[in-house]
Amino acid sequence: MGKNIRIQEVNDKRLFNQFLKFPYKLFKDDKMWVPSLLMDEKVTFDKKKNPVFEFCEYKIFLAYIDDEVVGRIVGILNNRANEIWNQKRMRFGWFDYIDDVEVTDALLKAVENWAKVKGMNEVVGPMGFTDMDKEGMMVEGFDVNCPMACYYNPSYYPPLIEKLGYVKEVDWIQYEIKANQPIPEKVAKINALIKDKYNLKIAEGITKKQFLDTYAEKIFKVVNKSFAGLFGYVPLSDKQLKFYINQYFTFIDMKLVCFIVDENDDVVAFGASMPSFSEALRKCKGRIFPFGWYYLLRALKNYDYIDLYLNGVDPDWQNKGVHSIYYSEMNRRYIELGSKMAIANPQLETNQASQIWEKYESRVAIRRRAYIKKLD
């Protein structure tokens, strides 16, 4: 006899709060889980604030056994992505569930059924509305401290989804790098030659105000150009650029932002990182108030562990060694700040241009996967 599993679409504030709070219950005894900032989660789903809803639709589903929440999932229809990539895909994200294949199946079927109603023929995930959201289910590295900007999930997640007919679409890998290692002498010499040859320089002495007013938008435009051909990417609109600048860059630490400019002061490459917030978020349980700000402010001043959030090279400058310049500059700053370890943002395993960390003392610490299922 099957369990009494019930699927409920989230259609009011009470249910939305259950959706937000479910991971706190699911992972209450899991020391590796990193909560999201609740205020960021709320803004992400706010149709008045997040410009992504000019071309995205979504439905949130909760799974219950009797009256107890046992899982959650978000179905996402990114119409612009389907248009750009000539696909009929439904995404899913914010996918969490107890160790139960029937619950997992019920949640996925809710999204699959909506996908069929919308005329889609594939379901893929975990993904977000855009590449700025969390994406990829962890399939390796469950003992590694997960960065704030990435999904965490326990090891029972992948086998359950695989039992239900979902297979690998793409993998992302995350390198863990010894942050205080000396910059290889050969790399330093080559970087100097590249800068001289192309008349490039590392932007220095830039205030936070100058960065936000002048360079932040230029950086996101490099993101648009450099990510254009990567899996599922949809160029960010001007409204989205401003949205993400306000959401992510207003508290940026300028010591951990490196960008290279040409003779016209245009950004050709960049790397942005932050001190790790993982432990602070565990302590404050994803809330800034009443005391979460204290833990987050302390984390901002602790450079022992670094999360590398975003990096890119303008396609016009790729294959010229430019990426090596900002990686080395970031390495130099980590040494000055006394950092011990850094973990890179997820990089597609097929994106060989981003695998500079192989030249340093590093290891692949986490592997993430997007799964896909073709619908009948």
N, C-alpha and C positions, 0 to 999 in steps of 0.2 A: 504494500500500500504506500503510495507516494506521500510526500510531505504536503502540508497545507500551505503551499507557496502562493503568495498573492503579489501581483505587480500593480503598482499605483503610479500614475503619472503625477508629477509635482505641478500643482496648479494654484497654490496659495503660499502665503508667507510661512505658515506653520510647517508645511511639508518641506519648503525650501530650507528652513532651519534644520530639519531632520537630515536633509541631504548634506548640509555643511558639517553637521556634528557627527555623522556616522563614523568617519575615520577615527575620531577620538575614542569611541567605544571599541571599534575593531582592533586598534593598535595600542590600547591602554597599557598593555604589558610588553610591548615590543620596543626595546631600547634603541633600535635602529631607525625607527620612523621619525621623519621630520615634518611637523605640521606646516601647512601653508598659512600665510597671513590671512586671517578671515576677512579683513577689510579689502584686500586685493581680490579675493574670491568673489566677494559681493559686487565689486565694480566690474569684474569680468563678465558677469551675467546681467549687468544693468543695461537695458536696451537704450536708455537715455544717455548713458555716458560712454559706452564702448561702441565706436564707429564700425566695428566689424559687422554689426547687425544690419548694415546697409545691404549686405549680400549673404548673410548667414541666417539660418534658422536652427532652432534646437528644441529638443524635448528632454526632460529629465525624468527618469524612472527610479523608483525605489522598490526593492523586494522585501516582503515581509513573510515571516513564518508566524502565524497567528497575529499578534499585534507588535511583534519585535522586528525592527529593521535589521536585515541581514545582508543587504547589498545595495549598490547604487550604480547608475550609469547615465551618461549623457549622449544622446544621439545628435550628431551635428551634420547639417547639410550646408556645405560651403559651395554655393552656386558659382562663385567666381573661379574657384579651384577646378570645378568640373568643366567649366567653359575653357579655361586656359589649357588644361591637360586633356581635354576631349574625353572625359570619363563620366561615368554615372555611378559615383561613389558616395556612400554614406560613411561618415567618420563616427567613431565612438571615443569617448574620453571620460575622465573622472570615474574610472571603473574600479570599484572595490567590492569585495565579496568575501564571505566566510568560506572555509574550506569545504565546499559542497558543490558537486558538479551540477546538481539540479537547479540550485540557485543561480549559478553561473549561466546555465543554459536559459533559464527564464529571463534573465536580464538581457542577454544577447538577442534572444528571440523578439523581445519588445522593440529593440532597435531594428532588427532585420525586418520585422513586419511593417514598421514605419517606412523603412527604405523601399519596400515593395510598393507601398501606397504612393510614394513620391516618384516611382518609376526608376529606382536605382537597381543596379545589378551586382554591386559589390559592397561589402562592408569592410572597413579598414580601421585599425587603431591599435593601441591608444594614441590618439592625436588630439590636438586642440583646435580652436577656431583658426589660429594662425601658428606659424613657427615660433612665435614669441611665447606661446603657451607650452606647458609641459607635454612631452610626447615620448612614447617608447616604453614598453614594459621591461623591467629588469629581468634578464635571463641568466646573468652571471654577476658576481660581485655583491652578494647579499650581506657580506660582512664589512663592506666599505661604507664610510660615512657619506651619506647621500647629500649632494648640494641642495640648497633651498630651491633652486630653479628647476629641479628635476623630480619626476615621480619616484616614490619609493614603493616597493611592493615586496611581500614575502615570497619565499621560494615555491610555495604551492600554487601561485597564480598561473605560471606558464603551462604546467601539465594539464590543468583543468580546461583552459581555453583550447589547447591542442586536441584534447579528447572530443571537442565539439566541432572539429573540421576546420579550424583556423590554422593557417600555415604561414611561414615566414614570408614577408614582403621585402623588408629591408632591416638591416641592423645599424645601430649607432654604437660607437665605442667611445669610452672616456679614459684618457690617459691620466695616471697619477705620476707626478713629476717631483723629484727631489728639488725643492725650490732654492736651496742654498748651494747648489753645485756650481763650480767655476764654469764660466762661459768658455767653450772650446776655443783654443787659440786660432785654429783654422777658421772657425765661424766668424770670429771677431775681425780677422783680416779681410775675409770675403765681404762682410757687411760694409766695411769702410770703403772698399772698392766700388760696391754697388751705389752707395750714397754719392760718392764723387762722380761716378759715371753718369748718373741720372739727375744730379743736382737735387737730391732729396735731403730732408732734414727731419729730425724728431722734434715735434712741437714741445717746447718747454716754457715754463714760467706762465702758463695759461691759468687764469683764475677760473673758479667755478662758474661765475657769471659769464665770462667770455666763452667758456665751453658751451654753456646752455644756449647762449644767444647766437653763437656763430658756428660752432663745430658739431653739436649734437645732431642736427638735421643732416649735415653733410655725411656724418657717419652712417646714419640710417639709409641714406641714399646709396652709399657703398654696399650696405647690406642688400638692398634691393637688386643691385647689379650683380653682386658676387654670388648671391643665393639663387638667382633666377632659374638656373637649370637643375637645381637640386630637388630631390624627391618632394613632390606635393607643394612646393613653395608658391605663394601668391604674393606679388609685389604689394608693399604697404602703401596705402593712399596717404595724402598729405595730412588728413585728419588722424589717421592711425599713427603717423610719425609723431605728431604732437601728443597724442594719447600715451604712447609708450615712453616718450621723453619725460612727460610728467610723472608717469608711474614708476619708472626705473632709474632715471638719471638725476632726479632732483637731490638724491642723497648719495651721489657718487663720490668716491674718494679720489681726488685728482692725482694722488701719488700712485694710484693703481690703474690709471688710464693712460695708454700710450697710443699716439697716432702720428703717422708720417705724412708730411705735406710736400707738395711739389713747389716749384718756383712761383706758382700762382696762388699759393696757400690753399689749394684744394687737397682734401684728404684722399690719399691713395691706398692707405692701409691703416688698420687700427686693432687694438686689443683692449678690452675692458674687463677688469676683474674686481673682486670685492673680498674683504675678509669673510671667512665662513660664518654664516649665521645659523648653522644647523643646531648647535647646542643651545644657543640663545632661544631659538624657536621652540625647542623642546621644553625649556624652562618656563617660557611665557605662554606655552600652549596656543601659539598663533594669535595672541591678543596683545595689542599695544597697551591697552588700559586694563586695570589701573597701574600695573607695575611692569608690563612687558617692555616699555620704552627703556627701562633701566638696563635690562639684559641686552637689548639691541644696541644701545649706546656703548656698552662695554665691549660688545663684539666688534663694533666699528673701530675700536682702538687696539684690537688684538690681531696681529698679523702672522701668528704662528701657522695658521692654515688658510689657504687662499683658494677661492673658487673663481675659475676663469669663465666668465659669462658669455662673452660675445667677441668674435674676431672676424676679420674679413679683409680681402684685398680686391681693389677695383680690377675687374677683368682685363682692362687695358694694361695693367701692370703685373698680371700673373705671369709665372714662368720666368721672372727676372730676379728671383731671390729676395723680393721685397719682404715677404712674410718672415723671413729669417731675421730681419732687422728689428721688427717690433717684438718678436719672441725673445731675442737676446736682450733688448732694452728692458722688457718686463722681468726677465731673469735677473738683470743687474739690480733693479729696484727691490726685488724680493730679498736679494742678498743684503742690501742696505737696511731693509726693514727687519731683518732677522727672521724671515719666514723659514719654515721647515719643509712643508709639503704643499703642493698645489694640485688641484684636480681640474682637468680641462672640461669644457662643455661637450655635450655629445656631438660627435662628428660622424658623418656617414662613412661606413667602412670602405665604400667605393670611392670616396673623395680623397684621392692620393695627395692632392695639393695641400691638404691640411695636416698631413702626418709628419710635421717637422719634429715632433717630440721623439721620434725614433732615433734622432741624432743625439738625444740627451739621455741621462740616466732616468729611465721611466718604465712603466709597465701599463698594459691595458688592465684597468681595475674594474670597470663596469661595462657590461654589454647590454644594450637595450634593443627591443625588437618591436616593429610594427607588424601585426598579423593581418591577414586578409582572408576573406571567405567569399566565394562567388555564390550568388543566390540563384535558386532554381527558377 
